[in-house]
Amino acid sequence: MSDDRAKDIENGVPWEQKSVKHQWFHIVREQVQSGEIARVGVTAWAVYCAVKSHTGLETGQAFPSNARLAELVGVSMDTVQRALKKLVEAGLVNADKQRGRGSSYSVTEKISMADDKGEPWATAERKYVPLQFTNFVAELQRLAATGNLPTDKGITINLTVNVQNNAMGDNSTANQNFYGSVPPDKPDV
């Protein structure tokens, strides 16, 4: 500490305003441990994290330019465009071209659910809005505990049903989509 600042403190001179940058965002452990990074590639995952870090706390929308993403990840803008295409194809990011602004992005959060033996039985998806994430997880925990579908109409549940056909000795998996409290053709996401 400088001598001048020490004298200012002694004389009661207030500290000039400073700020601390502390905003955080979620990365779901299961998403990493399930091999999502390997599926989309390290560069696409880094772009995913950079997009997610720009997500508005209340809106879930992100507006980083490709140039900004390239700068953050340390790759070319062409590489960013290829990574974004991969992320959109994987269902992790949605891109919406904005007139005169470039693109607006939103991230789709995917939470896997497993039974007590670790067998997957469903995946829940929802647009990632940081301030709503705790409620999203609470709805999923309620579903797991009670079997009641989420009341949050922005959540899509992809139910995995393993069917065992004894006559043929065949096992198959069927997927069924459920939405919160709205019909499947009108998800409120």
N, C-alpha and C positions, 0 to 999 in steps of 0.2 A: 504494500500500500504506500502511495506517495505521501510525503510529509504534508503537502497541501490538503490532501483528502483527510488525513488524520486530524488536522486542525479544523477542517470543516465539520467533521463528526463531533469533535469536542465542543464546537460552537453551535451545534444543533442545525447545521445546514442540511436540508433534505437531500437525499440521494436522487440524482436524475433518474427518470423512469427508464427501466430496462424491461426486456421481455424474455421469456423463456419459451422456446418452441418445444412443445411436448405432445402434439397430436399423434395418435397411434391408430393402427388399423389391424384387423384380424387376419391371421393366416391359420386355418384350421389344421391341427396336427394330422388328423386322418387323411386330409387331402395330400399332404406331403408324404406320409408313410404308405399311402396306397399306390405310390408310383406316378402320381400326376406329373411331376417334374420330368420324369423319364418319357412319359407319353407325349408331352408337348415340346420337350426340349428345354435346355437350360436358358437359352436366349429368350424364348417365348415366355418362360416362367419369370424371368427378370422383367420383361415388358409388362406382364400381368401384375407383378408387384408394384411397378412404377405407376401403372394406370390406377391400381387400387389405392395407392398413396395419395392420389389426387381426388379421390372420391369425396364429395360433399357430405358432411355429417348427417344432414337432414334430408337431402335429396337423392343421394346415391349416384348422382351424375358426376362425371369427370370430363374436363375439357383440356387435357394436355395436348400440345401440338406434337406432331411426329418428330419435329426437331428437338423439342424438350425431352421426349422419351429417348431419342437417340443419344442425347447428351447424358442423360441419367444412367443409361445402360452401357454406354461406351461402344455403340455400334452405329452403322450407317442408317440413314432414313429408309433405304430400300430393305434393310434387314428388319427394321421396325415394322414396315408394312407387311412383310412375309410373316413375322411373328404374330401380328394382329390378326392376320387371316387365319393362322393356325388356332389362335385362341377363340376366334368366332366359330370356327368349325368344331372345336372341342366343346363349345357351349359355355365357355368360361367368361367370355366378354361379348357384349352386344355393342355394335357401332351404329350410330345414327348420324348421317351426314347433315350438318346444320348449314343453312343458307348463309354464306359469307363468313362462317366461323370455323370451318374445318369440321371435325367430327366431335360428337358427344359420345362418351362411353359409359356403360354401366357394367358392373361385374355381377355374374350370377354365382351366388354362394351355393355350394353343394355339400350337404352333410349326409354322410353314410350312417345307417343305423344297422346294428347287428344284434342278434339274440345273445343269450348268456353263454353260448358255445362259440361265439365269434362269427357265426354264419350271417352274412348280410341278408336283410329282409326288406330294406327300403332305402331310398335316397330321397332327401328333401331338397328342393331347389327354391331359391328366392332371390330377387334382386337384392344385392348387398347395399344396405343403408346402415352405416355404422351405429347410429343412435337407436336403431330398431333390432340390432343383432341379438341382444339379450332376450327380447321378447320372442324372437324366432326360435332360439334354443329352448326357451321355456315351453313354447307350444309343442316342440318335438318331444321334450321330456314328458309332457302331459300325454301325448299320443302313446309313447312307449309304456307309460304307467297304466293308462286306462283303456287304450284301444280306440278312443274317440278321435275322429279326424280333427285337424286344426280348425280353430275358429278364425284364424287369420287368413283372409281370402287371398293373400298374395303368395301363399306357400303351395307348391306343387309337390305331391308325394308320388314318387315312382315306386310302386310296390313290386317287389320281386317274389314270385310264387314258384317254388320248386315243386313240380308235379312228378310223382313216381307212378309209372304205369306197370303194375305187377304182371299183367298178361304178356306184355312185350319185353319186360325187363328194361324198359327205356326210362331215362330221366330227362326231363326238359324243364326249361325255365320260361315262365310267362311274365310279362311286365304289365302292370295296370297303373294308369295315372289317376290320381285323385287330386282335387283342388280343394282349398279351404272351403269356404261357405258359398262359393259361386260356381256356376256350371263351367265345364271344361272349355267351352268356346268363348268365355268371357273372363279370362284371368285378369285380376286387378293388380298387375305388376308394374 
